[in-house]
Amino acid sequence: MKSLVFTITSVLFVSFLATPGLGAGWAWDVGNGFGFVAFAGLLYLSKIGGSGRNVRAHQLLGFVVLGVTVTHVYWLLLLDAAVIEYVKPGAPLYMWTGIAGFLMLVVLIFISLPEYRLRLHKRYALFKFWHLGLALLTIIGAGHHIVVSGFYLGEPYQVALFLLLVAIVFFGDSFLGKREADTRQSSWVFLGLGVFCVAAFAGIRNVPF
């Protein structure tokens, strides 16, 4: 659980380093808070293997992360009419990489379900190769969406720290030779901590102190 707490809080912490009190209103900041939490969930999913006793927990957390991502998307679309302009032809590239990341996440989750996985990949090693590759592309798309938009990571050092964090979370366990041991409660912890962090993400920016 420690690595889950570290991943979520670190991702959000980087966004506060330059201008912690600068926000765009409750609706916008809450919606983007969901986006940051969803990205942290993607990173954490890369840490917990989907084998052994973690299979069900990994799948469930994947659906929870997808739900948070959908909340991020539709929260902004429903509460800010101007956002629709960012999903039309001619929208900035970072919006399209965000959309691509979202679509890849949907594909990644559903083709990993046993009824579909066994049809596509008879060999587990081949499935794992493509699963990890698509997961990496999903994180790259979502990360590009966050970084290039510049909404909360406006300074070069914030971007550098953000990318360093992604590298540590995604590749760190490969060098250390370990993964999260028990993830059976991860989904509930992720939801609870995620809601708290979204409230903090928006509250710090909008509540006068």
N, C-alpha and C positions, 0 to 999 in steps of 0.2 A: 504493500500500500504506500510505502514511503516514496517509491519512484513515481507513482501516480500523482501524489501530492506535489512532488518536486516538478514534474512535467507541466502540470496545469498552472501552478503558481509562477513558475519561471517564465512561461510564455507570456502571461499577462503582465508580469513585473517589467519586462523589457519595454512594454508599451508606455510605462509611466516615467521612464528615466528622463526624458527631455522636458515635456510639458504635462505634468500629471494632472493639472487642473483644467486643461483645455479639452472641451468636449463639443459635441454637435447637437446636444439636446438628448433627453431621455430616450426617445424612440430610436434614434440613430445609434446611440451608444449601447443600449441594451441589445439591439440587433447585431451589432458588430462584436459585442461581448460573446454572444452565442457563437459567432464565427471563430473567435480566438479559442474558445473552449473546445469547439469541434476539431480545430487543428491540433490542439493538445491531445485530444482523444486519438487522432490519427497517429501521432507520434507514439503514444503509449501502446497502441495496438501493435506497433512494430516491435515493441519490447517483449510482449507476452506471446510465446509460441502457441500455435494452434494445434498442438499435439498432446497426446496423453490425456490427463485429466483436465487440461485447460481448453480442450476443444469447444465444449459448450459455452464456457465463460468467454472465450475469444469471439465466438459467433454472436453471443448476446450483446457483448460490448460493441461489436461492429454495428449491430442494429441500433443501439442507443446512440452511437456517434452519428450514424446516418440521420436519426431523428433530430438530433441537435443541429445538424447541418441543414436539414429541411426547415427547421425553425428559423435559423439565420436567414435563409433565402426568403421565405414567405413573410416573416416579420417585417423585413424592409420593404418588400413589394406591397404589402397591404397598408403599412403605416406611412410610407413616404412615396407619394405618387411620382416623384421625379426619378425614382430608381428604375422605373420601367424603361427609361431612355438608355439605361446602361445595359440592357439586354436586347437591344435592337442592332441591326446592321450598322456598322460604323462606330460601335462602342469600343472603348479602349481595350488594348490587348489583355491587360490584367483582368478584365471582366471575363473575357473568353477563356483564359487559363483557369479562372475560378470555376466557371461553368464546366469546363473539361474535367477538372478535378472532381466536381460533384458527380458528373456522369460516370467517371471511372470508379468512384466509390460505390455507386449503385451496382455497376457491373461486377466489381470485385467481390461484393458481399453475396450477390445472388448466384454467381457461378461457383462460389465456394460451398454452397449447400450440397449435401451428399447426392441428392437426386440429379443435380446438374453436373457436379464435379465428375462423377463416375462416367457420365456420357462423354465429357470433353477430354478427360485425362484418365487413362487406365492406370498409368504409373504415378504413384504419389510423388516421386522425385521430380517428375516433369511438372506436375501441378504446383508443387512448392516453388519451383523456379519461376513459373509465370505469375504465381500469386505474389511473390516478393517483388518481381519486376513491376507489376501493375501497381502494387502498393507504393513503391518508390516514385513512380510517375504521378500517382495521386497526390503524394506529399509535395512533389515539385510543383505541380499545378497550383495547389492550394497555397503553398509558400510564396510562389511568384505573385499570386493574387494579393496576398497580404502585404508583401514588401513593396511592390511597384505602385500600389495604390497610394502609399505614403500617408495614409490617414492618421496612423498612430505611430509609425516608425519613420519619423521625418528626418532623423539625423543619421549620418553614415555609421556612427559607432553603434547606434541601435540596431541597424541592419546587420552589422558585423556580429554583434552579440546574439542576435536572433538566429543567424545562420550557424554560428558556433553551437548554439543550443541544439538546433536540429541535428547537426552532425554528431554531437555527444549522445543524444537520445537514440538516434537511429543506428549509429555504428558502434557505440561504446561497448555494448554487450558482446559484439562480435570479437572484440579484442580481449575483453575480460573473460570470455568463455562462460558467461552465465546469463540466465534470463530470470524474469520474475517467477518465483516458485509456485505461488498459489494465488489465483486470480478469481476465485469463486465469488468474492464480494465486490469485484471491481466495478461492475455496472452500477450498483447502488451507491457506492462511494463516489464514482464519477458523476452521477446525477446530482447528489447532494452537494458535493464540492463545486460542481459546475454552476449550479444555481447561485450558490454563495458568491462565487467569483464573478459571475455576470452582474450581480447586484453591486458588488464592490467596484467593478470595472466602470459601471455607469454612475454609481453614487459618488465616487471620489471626484468625478468630472462635473457633476451637476449640483451637488449639495454644497452650498457656501459654508466655509469653515471660518 
